Amino acid sequence: MLQARSGVLLSWTLLGCVVGMNLGWVTQASAADDALGWQFEVGDEHKFRLTQATTTAMDLGPVGKMNARMHQTIDTVWKITAIDEAGAADLTHEVLRVQMQMQAPGELEMDYDSASADAPVGYGAMVAPTMKALIGLPFNMKMTARGAITSVDVPEKITQSLAGLPGAEFMGETITGDGLQIAIQRLSITLPKPENLVPGHRWTTTSETSSTQLGKVTTSMTYTYEGSRTVDGDILEVFKPNLEFRFNSGKDATAAETLVDDQKTRGEFIFNRSRGRLQSSSLEQYMTLQISAGDHPIKQEIVQKVSLERVEAGQPEGGGASDSGAKP
């Protein structure tokens, strides 16, 4: 179970690297009309830092309680390589550095830094081949002017490396090329049309994936437009996210029955209309699960915090975020 959980977290590290672009792509907004969108320029290059902190608490009944913590910092760079007649852009995304720390039961610890001159040891040595495959290997994507991801080219080298992660056998289609593309597309934010940019307007995107451990997983992301703010002369558009998961083992006898007792989301995406870029983004997800595995049910609490920031010229790589487990 713990190895499977570690594999899941490592796979989401990869997704986080790519999702960060969709949440924080910085470009110039068009001033031709009131549409909220992007105007791309070939040759634009921007750096971003994604931080993700996950805490997991498991109540195993008579077996006792177990806690695990994982923290990741990913530095990336993105470039616009081409623009078509409709204004959609071809993008490349490259991971520059990955830092990972993990603490789990059984004296399982990891402190990995892809930029370190020292050879990784222990669990870090196990994940190093996957991280090595990820770093420096660009992803090719296509994005519309409103931010919709229409195509994703996941290098085969990445999916092959993910297949070798501990717990990969439990991930099912999630770590395939098609599964990664679905995850990237469902977590990108497509900005509303001008007629829908009114406070209270909301929209939801839903997708399904499957894994041996959890069965069918339905993910829904709902965005609500909160209105605009003016800060230091800039007009900021504010969106509130709400992320929900549903699990259904179906007829798969190997999948544990998983019920969601409670789930909450807080955070916001702030788009700077005046400067045509994302001002900031943050997402915190709290979830309580009841998992039927064997003779004893498992209660699991998960808190995950994700934030994205633009790395300005001259700002050093690295950094991190608090991984406290406070509930929303």
Backbone hydrogen bonds, N-H to C=O, Kabsch-Sander energy under -0.5 kcal/mol:
donor,donor_aa,acceptor,acceptor_aa,energy
5,R,1,M,-2.4
6,S,2,L,-2.4
7,G,3,Q,-2.3
8,V,4,A,-2.2
9,L,5,R,-2.3
10,L,6,S,-2.4
11,S,7,G,-2.1
12,W,8,V,-2.1
13,T,9,L,-1.2
14,L,10,L,-1.3
15,L,11,S,-1.8
16,G,12,W,-2.8
17,C,13,T,-1.8
18,V,14,L,-1.4
19,V,15,L,-3.4
20,G,16,G,-2.0
21,M,18,V,-1.2
22,N,18,V,-1.0
23,L,19,V,-1.8
24,G,20,G,-1.4
25,W,21,M,-1.0
27,T,25,W,-0.6
27,T,276,G,-1.2
28,Q,39,Q,-1.2
36,L,192,P,-0.5
37,G,35,A,-0.7
38,W,145,A,-2.7
39,Q,28,Q,-1.9
40,F,38,W,-0.5
43,G,80,I,-2.8
44,D,41,E,-2.0
46,H,78,W,-2.0
47,K,311,V,-0.5
48,F,76,T,-1.9
49,R,309,E,-2.7
50,L,74,I,-2.7
51,T,307,S,-2.4
52,Q,72,Q,-2.3
53,A,305,K,-2.5
54,T,70,M,-3.1
55,T,303,V,-2.5
56,T,68,A,-3.1
57,A,301,E,-2.6
58,M,66,M,-3.5
59,D,299,K,-3.2
60,L,58,M,-0.7
60,L,64,G,-2.8
63,V,60,L,-1.4
64,G,61,G,-1.3
66,M,58,M,-2.5
68,A,56,T,-2.7
69,R,103,Q,-2.7
70,M,54,T,-2.7
71,H,101,Q,-2.8
72,Q,52,Q,-2.5
73,T,99,Q,-2.3
74,I,50,L,-2.9
75,D,97,R,-2.3
76,T,48,F,-2.5
77,V,94,E,-2.4
78,W,46,H,-2.7
79,K,92,T,-2.3
80,I,44,D,-1.6
81,T,79,K,-0.6
81,T,90,D,-2.6
82,A,90,D,-1.1
84,D,88,A,-2.6
87,G,84,D,-1.6
89,A,143,M,-2.9
90,D,82,A,-2.8
91,L,89,A,-0.5
91,L,141,M,-2.9
92,T,79,K,-2.5
93,H,139,F,-1.7
94,E,77,V,-2.6
95,V,134,L,-0.6
96,L,75,D,-3.1
97,R,75,D,-1.5
99,Q,73,T,-2.4
100,M,112,Y,-2.8
101,Q,71,H,-2.7
102,M,110,M,-2.4
103,Q,69,R,-2.6
104,A,108,L,-2.6
108,L,104,A,-1.4
109,E,107,E,-0.8
110,M,102,M,-2.3
112,Y,100,M,-3.3
114,S,98,V,-2.6
116,S,113,D,-1.7
123,Y,109,E,-0.6
124,G,121,V,-1.5
125,A,122,G,-0.7
126,M,122,G,-0.9
127,V,123,Y,-1.6
128,A,124,G,-1.3
131,M,127,V,-2.2
132,K,128,A,-2.9
133,A,129,P,-1.8
134,L,130,T,-1.8
135,I,131,M,-2.5
136,G,95,V,-1.7
137,L,134,L,-1.4
139,F,93,H,-2.3
140,N,153,D,-1.0
141,M,91,L,-2.3
142,K,151,S,-1.8
143,M,89,A,-2.5
144,T,148,A,-2.3
147,G,144,T,-1.7
150,T,142,K,-2.2
150,T,148,A,-0.7
151,S,142,K,-1.0
153,D,140,N,-2.7
154,V,152,V,-0.8
158,I,155,P,-1.1
159,T,155,P,-1.3
160,Q,156,E,-2.4
161,S,157,K,-1.7
162,L,158,I,-2.5
163,A,159,T,-1.7
164,G,161,S,-1.2
165,L,162,L,-1.8
168,A,165,L,-2.0
170,F,167,G,-1.7
171,M,168,A,-1.5
172,G,168,A,-0.6
173,E,210,S,-1.2
174,T,171,M,-1.8
174,T,210,S,-0.6
175,I,172,G,-1.0
176,T,173,E,-1.6
179,G,173,E,-0.5
180,L,176,T,-2.6
181,Q,177,G,-2.0
182,I,178,D,-2.1
183,A,179,G,-2.1
184,I,180,L,-2.3
185,Q,181,Q,-2.4
186,R,182,I,-2.5
187,L,183,A,-1.2
188,S,184,I,-0.6
188,S,185,Q,-0.7
189,I,22,N,-0.5
190,T,188,S,-0.6
191,L,146,R,-2.7
191,L,189,I,-0.6
196,N,193,K,-1.6
197,L,193,K,-0.5
197,L,194,P,-1.2
198,V,196,N,-2.2
200,G,225,Y,-3.2
201,H,198,V,-2.2
203,W,223,Y,-1.8
205,T,221,M,-2.2
207,S,219,T,-2.0
209,T,217,V,-2.2
211,S,215,G,-1.9
213,Q,170,F,-1.4
215,G,211,S,-2.2
216,K,248,N,-2.6
217,V,209,T,-3.4
218,T,216,K,-0.5
218,T,246,R,-2.9
219,T,207,S,-2.5
219,T,217,V,-0.5
220,S,244,E,-2.6
221,M,205,T,-2.4
222,T,220,S,-0.5
222,T,242,N,-2.9
223,Y,203,W,-2.5
224,T,240,K,-2.2
225,Y,201,H,-3.0
226,E,224,T,-0.6
226,E,238,V,-2.7
227,G,238,V,-0.8
229,R,236,L,-2.4
231,V,229,R,-0.5
231,V,234,D,-2.4
234,D,231,V,-2.2
236,L,229,R,-3.4
236,L,234,D,-0.6
237,E,271,F,-3.4
238,V,227,G,-2.6
239,F,269,F,-2.4
240,K,224,T,-2.7
242,N,222,T,-1.8
244,E,220,S,-2.6
246,R,218,T,-2.0
248,N,216,K,-2.2
252,D,249,S,-1.8
253,A,251,K,-0.9
255,A,252,D,-1.1
256,A,213,Q,-2.0
257,E,292,S,-0.9
258,T,256,A,-0.6
259,L,290,Q,-2.6
261,D,259,L,-0.8
261,D,288,T,-2.3
262,D,288,T,-1.4
264,K,286,Y,-2.7
266,R,284,E,-2.1
268,E,282,S,-1.1
269,F,239,F,-2.8
270,I,268,E,-0.5
270,I,280,S,-2.5
271,F,237,E,-2.9
271,F,269,F,-0.6
272,N,270,I,-0.5
272,N,277,R,-3.6
273,R,235,I,-1.9
273,R,271,F,-1.1
274,S,235,I,-1.1
276,G,272,N,-1.6
277,R,272,N,-1.6
278,L,25,W,-0.6
279,Q,270,I,-3.2
280,S,270,I,-1.3
281,S,308,L,-0.8
282,S,268,E,-1.5
283,L,306,V,-2.5
284,E,266,R,-2.8
285,Q,304,Q,-3.1
286,Y,264,K,-2.8
287,M,302,I,-2.4
288,T,262,D,-3.0
289,L,300,Q,-3.3
290,Q,259,L,-2.6
291,I,289,L,-0.5
291,I,298,I,-3.4
292,S,257,E,-2.8
292,S,290,Q,-0.5
293,A,291,I,-0.9
293,A,296,H,-0.6
296,H,293,A,-0.8
298,I,291,I,-3.3
299,K,59,D,-2.1
300,Q,289,L,-2.5
300,Q,298,I,-0.5
301,E,57,A,-2.9
302,I,287,M,-3.0
303,V,55,T,-2.4
304,Q,285,Q,-2.7
305,K,53,A,-2.7
306,V,283,L,-3.1
307,S,51,T,-2.2
308,L,281,S,-1.6
309,E,49,R,-2.0
311,V,47,K,-2.3
312,E,310,R,-0.7
315,Q,312,E,-2.2
